[in-house]
Amino acid sequence: MKGCGLMFRIAAACRRESFTAGIITEKLESFLEEHDIPCSITEYEMDEVVELITEDMIVLAGSALAANSAGIPVLNGMPLFTGVGEKQFKKLLLKKIKEIEKEKKKMLTEMLTVDRIQAQTSTADKKEAIRMAGRMLVDAGLAEEGYIQGMLDMCEELSSYIVIMPGVAMPHARPERGAKKPGLALLTLKEPIKFGHPENDPVRMVVGLCAPDKTAHLVAIRELSKLLCEEDKVEQIFYAADSQEIYDVIAAFEKTLNL
Amino acid sequence: MARKERLTFLFVCGAGVGSSMMVKMNADEIFRNHGLKVKLISSDVTSSKSNKADCLVTTQDIYRLIKDIDVKEVILLQNMVSVKELESKIIPAYEKLSAEREEK
């Protein structure tokens, strides 16, 4: 698959019947080229802005205001169209891009610290494994005590769906069950455990997720999803002897990413 | 400039913050690499039915709970992180749905 790593992704949005996004796209492209910022700009309609998820920034080309549910920064790009305040806008744009580039990095290793990794754990069943992952989240101050029950309830309610791929379960609860801060906890199991999934059993690794909203953990979860696509990395984690070894695999992988 | 109405894909998971986000982000990259423009929405189980979509993307367990949802296509995933599996199911669904739309 084509990497889209270094590109800075911008959405240019205007109302459906309007043409302003097209003009603003051209202006942005030439301006960012002048500043050697590789970018990929896509045009959208205003009502799509709320659901955008993998863009780095949204530039509105119209008088309407729109917010984004994933917390992507939204700028009003009309100065590029009208020319009024264009200089200030360009200055703000460059500043924002720098901020975002800085913020985007190293998120997975921030969400998962060595003390929230347990290697080669022995657990009796899936409930105990989920409880252990939840316990690490609670002890780290990321979630309230009740969050653990929330994780168990979700597993009960939706059966084996938390086994997201062969060998890996990702138990989590709804944000309102006591999620305070975004974070992850990881445990690998010495003896694989059945979670009741028709294809993906048995489970060798449990990744507990705590997310108070849809936004803060997005980069980390994207990194995690890419990590889990790499069979050899997943194997390394499955069989790693201790938590530091697991962390090192993740940290080394993260360095190769450019999300 | 009149733009065509885009096909909408709805991603549903238990809480709307975990696996549906992973799948939605992967789908975004896949469509992008194919140069296709679509609309992607994610949701948790309880609010999924309030969304209007052409295609639902979820897992067997979740589909059982929302079977009567009004969509034209349903994609059920085994592996929520596999880009390969997603691509092999979502691109044919896109082609089928856009062909049906053309016929109208």
HADDOCK unambig.tbl for C-alpha pairs under 7 A between the chains (distance, minus, plus):
assign (segid A and resid 2 and name CA) (segid B and resid 33 and name CA) 6.96 0.50 0.50
assign (segid A and resid 16 and name CA) (segid B and resid 2 and name CA) 6.90 0.50 0.50
assign (segid A and resid 16 and name CA) (segid B and resid 3 and name CA) 6.81 0.50 0.50
assign (segid A and resid 17 and name CA) (segid B and resid 1 and name CA) 6.17 0.50 0.50
assign (segid A and resid 17 and name CA) (segid B and resid 2 and name CA) 5.97 0.50 0.50
assign (segid A and resid 18 and name CA) (segid B and resid 1 and name CA) 6.45 0.50 0.50
assign (segid A and resid 19 and name CA) (segid B and resid 1 and name CA) 5.71 0.50 0.50
assign (segid A and resid 51 and name CA) (segid B and resid 41 and name CA) 6.05 0.50 0.50
assign (segid A and resid 53 and name CA) (segid B and resid 25 and name CA) 6.86 0.50 0.50
assign (segid A and resid 54 and name CA) (segid B and resid 25 and name CA) 6.31 0.50 0.50
assign (segid A and resid 158 and name CA) (segid B and resid 61 and name CA) 6.04 0.50 0.50
assign (segid A and resid 158 and name CA) (segid B and resid 62 and name CA) 6.51 0.50 0.50
assign (segid A and resid 159 and name CA) (segid B and resid 61 and name CA) 6.66 0.50 0.50
assign (segid A and resid 161 and name CA) (segid B and resid 59 and name CA) 6.85 0.50 0.50
assign (segid A and resid 161 and name CA) (segid B and resid 61 and name CA) 5.78 0.50 0.50
assign (segid A and resid 164 and name CA) (segid B and resid 79 and name CA) 5.68 0.50 0.50
assign (segid A and resid 164 and name CA) (segid B and resid 80 and name CA) 5.14 0.50 0.50
assign (segid A and resid 165 and name CA) (segid B and resid 78 and name CA) 6.86 0.50 0.50
assign (segid A and resid 165 and name CA) (segid B and resid 79 and name CA) 4.39 0.50 0.50
assign (segid A and resid 165 and name CA) (segid B and resid 80 and name CA) 6.02 0.50 0.50
assign (segid A and resid 165 and name CA) (segid B and resid 81 and name CA) 6.69 0.50 0.50
assign (segid A and resid 173 and name CA) (segid B and resid 15 and name CA) 6.56 0.50 0.50
assign (segid A and resid 174 and name CA) (segid B and resid 15 and name CA) 4.88 0.50 0.50
assign (segid A and resid 211 and name CA) (segid B and resid 17 and name CA) 6.86 0.50 0.50
assign (segid A and resid 214 and name CA) (segid B and resid 17 and name CA) 5.33 0.50 0.50
assign (segid A and resid 221 and name CA) (segid B and resid 22 and name CA) 6.66 0.50 0.50
assign (segid A and resid 222 and name CA) (segid B and resid 22 and name CA) 6.16 0.50 0.50
assign (segid A and resid 225 and name CA) (segid B and resid 22 and name CA) 6.32 0.50 0.50
assign (segid A and resid 225 and name CA) (segid B and resid 81 and name CA) 5.52 0.50 0.50
assign (segid A and resid 228 and name CA) (segid B and resid 81 and name CA) 6.71 0.50 0.50
assign (segid A and resid 229 and name CA) (segid B and resid 81 and name CA) 6.29 0.50 0.50
assign (segid A and resid 229 and name CA) (segid B and resid 82 and name CA) 6.05 0.50 0.50
